[in-house]
Amino acid sequence: MRKYLPYIVLFTLSVLFYWISSRSYALQSGELENMELFRLFRGISNLIALFVPLMLFVFYMLTSGLMFTLLDEKFNSQKLSFVITISFIPIILNCLIYLLVLYGIEESGTLSEILNQPSFMGLGLSDMEELSYIFWLGFYLFFAIMLWHEFELGIGKAIAISCTPTLLVVLGKYFLNQLQS
């Protein structure tokens, strides 16, 4: 089972991302559904959403491997893929809650009405942004703990491997935005 878990988790996450993208477009389609260009972009966006989890997985595999090398630690790629996919469990929970919120919102209305309309769970789309940050924090927490456990690393190295690449990307984006302002 451990051998196939990365495939199962990535497949599940890909389907959930696709489903969220598809439902999001369904909520805002209305009159736009008659336009061929809207349907084309809808299909392209849904296809891209399908591959986002795979791209994230590749990013974490490559950057974690690089961090292992920089920290002069040995790693096993199969073990690392297991660690990364287990760490995606909070993101799967986030996607499931997001889908429940999306299906709890009525399709008619303007974009601002849809954003502020609470679902049957009491959460709206605007609430999901903050909730998503909590689940992504869970991802990094799981990632660091699993690295510490599976690779018997120190907690400092596990945190460095799990968080440094993403922090560098976020800081790079921040500085680019500052240069453009």
Residue pairs with C-beta under 8 A, 6 or more apart in sequence:
2 82
3 78
5 82
5 85
5 86
6 57
6 81
6 82
6 84
6 85
9 85
9 86
9 88
9 89
9 92
10 53
10 54
10 57
10 85
10 88
12 92
13 53
13 88
13 91
13 92
13 95
14 50
14 51
14 52
14 53
14 54
15 50
16 92
16 95
16 96
16 99
17 49
17 50
17 52
17 53
17 95
18 46
18 49
18 50
19 95
19 99
20 49
20 95
20 98
20 99
20 102
21 45
21 46
21 48
21 49
21 50
22 46
23 99
23 102
23 103
24 102
25 42
25 45
25 46
26 107
27 102
27 105
27 107
27 114
28 111
28 114
29 38
29 42
29 107
30 107
30 108
32 38
33 39
53 88
57 81
57 84
57 85
57 88
59 165
60 84
60 143
60 165
61 77
61 80
61 81
61 84
63 165
63 166
64 75
64 80
64 84
64 147
64 161
64 162
64 165
65 75
65 77
65 80
66 165
67 160
67 161
67 164
67 165
68 74
68 75
68 80
68 161
71 157
71 160
71 161
73 151
73 153
73 157
73 161
75 151
79 150
79 151
82 150
83 143
83 146
83 147
83 150
83 151
84 143
86 142
86 146
87 139
87 140
87 142
87 143
87 146
88 139
89 142
90 135
90 136
90 138
90 139
90 142
91 135
91 136
91 139
93 135
94 131
94 132
94 135
94 136
97 121
97 123
97 128
97 131
98 128
98 132
100 119
100 121
101 119
101 121
101 123
101 124
101 125
101 127
101 128
102 119
102 125
103 119
104 118
104 119
104 120
104 121
105 114
105 117
105 119
105 124
105 125
106 117
109 117
114 125
115 124
115 125
115 126
116 124
116 125
116 126
117 124
117 125
118 124
123 131
140 162
140 163
140 166
143 162
144 155
144 158
144 159
144 161
144 162
144 163
145 158
147 153
147 157
147 158
147 161
147 162
148 154
148 155
148 158
151 158
153 161
